[in-house]
Amino acid sequence: MKKVLAIIGSPRKGETYKAVCRFIEELNKVEQVQVEYIMLSRYAISDCTGCHNCIKKGEETCHENVKVHEIQDKIKNADGIILSTPVYNQHVTALMKKFMDYLTFLWHRPSMFGVKFFGVSSGGGMFGPVFKYLKMNVESWGGIWVDGLGVPHYDTLTEKFKDKVDEDIRAKARKFIKAMEVKTLPRLNFSRLMWFNIWKMNAEAGKEDLKKDYEHWSKMNWFNTDYYYDVKVGILKRIAIKFATGMARMFMRRVYKGY
Ligand SMILES: Cc1cc2nc3c(=O)[nH]c(=O)nc-3n(C[C@H](O)[C@H](O)[C@H](O)COP(=O)(O)O)c2cc1C
């Protein structure tokens, strides 16, 4: 049975939680799944103090490591993760943002390769910025963003629009189940390759200051590879990446030391 982890970034069991439950109900109609819910509010994660230790010394030195590590382990053990949040001022809640901040080290040292993430949001509308932000984080960690489901205030919808939302939930539930079945890593695109090279450049430049990054990149042999995992990069893409990385390096050299 597939394991789904639902991370709830609302401070209460309100509309967002209900939207997640509706989505899970539909998942279960496609195929029975085992679900674990995490209310981020129950973890009472304190503010990020900005010490940068997660990046410089390692995530285990973070003052909230126990809580963050526990959630991260749950993510790694699931077949699919639901990241949910209401829309707050056209963005995620502070609770969800704080959780994302604690995973910043994964931008530097990604490890969620192939993990499937799905976004659920509730609010009046304007779900785009919420999903754009969540997707950007997920992809930076190495994960796969499957899709996002925005559920407007359900109980006040017209019958016609409710049908539309229900159909959206059904279609996206099928999509998420299908995505969880695929075990292969995603095909590379130019953007992913480019970001890999930018982070490589950062890790090299930060040899002294970002010691943990440099150690990790060396240990993983990423300084000598085309990507985080084994991929075939065609000659044209290779030339384009070399050129683009050269341009990026030139820009960085004009601004920062060490590049
Ligand atoms: C502080 C705050 C900011 C909000 N900002 C927005 C917003 O920008 N756009 C929107 O459509 N709804 C906004 N809302 C409404 C919530 O997104 C909406 O009521 C949501 O369904 C609440 O989810 P919950 O029941 O899980 O808390 C806001 C609500 C709060 C409390």
The ligand as a Gaussian input file, in Angstrom:
#p B3LYP/6-31G(d) Opt

LIG

0 1
 C       -3.937000      36.221000       7.825000
 C       -4.790000      35.734000       6.693000
 C       -4.503000      36.107000       5.402000
 C       -5.286000      35.681000       4.333000
 N       -4.973000      36.054000       3.066000
 C       -5.697000      35.584000       2.025000
 C       -5.345000      35.923000       0.683000
 O       -4.392000      36.626000       0.409000
 N       -6.100000      35.428000      -0.318000
 C       -7.178000      34.620000      -0.064000
 O       -7.822000      34.198000      -1.012000
 N       -7.532000      34.271000       1.198000
 C       -6.827000      34.746000       2.246000
 N       -7.162000      34.389000       3.534000
 C       -8.291000      33.464000       3.745000
 C       -7.833000      32.019000       3.919000
 O       -6.923000      31.647000       2.917000
 C       -8.984000      31.038000       3.860000
 O       -9.973000      31.405000       4.759000
 C       -8.540000      29.605000       4.084000
 O       -9.498000      28.732000       3.569000
 C       -8.336000      29.326000       5.560000
 O       -7.863000      28.014000       5.714000
 P       -7.958000      27.273000       7.128000
 O       -9.414000      27.083000       7.414000
 O       -7.210000      25.995000       6.957000
 O       -7.324000      28.174000       8.136000
 C       -6.402000      34.837000       4.593000
 C       -6.692000      34.458000       5.903000
 C       -5.904000      34.897000       6.950000
 C       -6.214000      34.432000       8.356000

